[in-house]
């Protein structure tokens, strides 16, 4: 388990981080502190792996606390001020979260932490993360459940989109932007004005075409750089 | 005196020396002429800079300044006359010499005063401009301190915590809303900002709009190519997007749409098209401001077209990529 310490003078802000962390099973909250001085005491009591730290707190600010510490755990600064970012990165923090903190951004932060810890976390498969949760789309009079992992690619057709799954195809009235908002943007990429592909289902790359099953998906000229990202 | 670059002073006095040299060379050998002209120019130099310094010292006491300058001119003329130097500089003799000397002395003293006041006025003007800019900055700060952005963002964060379990869409809404708010509050004094930030704000704008419309409303935002390493004048694209939404009929027509495609290649191209009903006559006035901004920043390196095609309104902005590349 990864031991976390949450430091924020606002209780609701602590709640939010606690709730978010429960989505990622490997994290355990060792303590929550309302001030930097309390945090310093907690850290003396046990080892902290990851520190979520607010900056703007009465008495001692988060930055001041970081400067005082001799050895730093992996630190994520969480603040409503954008102007401390540079100072923070000079102190070698892992991430800088701007409040209000959204779940997609927090997920990214967790993946940064995971990278620092040697990529040992397999959080991406955690079904509790919103982007992987199934959703429903309307098709005719039915509402059909879509499991993102089963999508191979999505094709735009005028106002409609066609979702190609392993076994079936579904036509629905929806925009590409709308469907993308339901999907994890690490896995799903819009490679062309009319195509979104699931990176995991790509079987081959032929020039500027992606091969998925029997289909050939074109990649826009300007998006060639995505092919490099997919191949590597 | 400090305003004009040092080089210009040197060039001016060199030129002056040559000018005087030309006059003396007429009757003397070249080394005599050189000696005369250098010593004569040194005299002018002293007069010129002395009057400049005097102007600096007594710039608000005009009569004292005039008196000092008259005394200096008299001293100069007296010195030349008593030492007999005047006969090397002027060949008219007698009263005519006195007249020439005084005239030249007045000329150079006058030039010193003149240049001093010109550069002083320029300094004052620049100072005033700086003050004005600083004043505006202070006004912005005053407004911002009244808004207290961190208070807003902290509150939104707490709101996020309160609704997390109840409504996921609302959480997304807060995310998009605060992204736009933060972008709008950021003060970048009209400097270019990373293209990524502008596009992410527009993405949030589309998200926000999508949440307020039925899922079937056709809103599409698509970026082709990588925005990395590019910067752009802020708020231009965002204003176009806001306009497109404002003038579209997505609120009252099931066929309404707003689409935006950005393509980043050799040319940076943004195409925004939306459905509309009725007339668009009043739209041009809002666009002229954008044209103005674009011309100020990109000169001739952009093109901006607005077309009405049936029930569609299409805006196309193209900028040469070389103009938006980071230095």
Interface residues (C-beta under 8 A of the other chain):
Chain A: X10 X12 X13 X15 X16 X19 X56 X79 X80 X81 X82 X98 X99 X100 X101 X102 X103 X104 X105 X130 X138 X159 X173 X174 X175 X176 X177 X178 X181 X190 X193 X220 X221 X222 X223 X225
Chain B: X149 X150 X151 X152 X153 X154 X156 X157 X158 X159 X160 X161 X162 X164 X165 X168 X171 X172 X174 X175 X178 X182 X186 X206 X207 X210 X215 X216 X217 X218 X219 X220 X221 X222 X224 X225 X226 X257 X261 X263 X264 X265
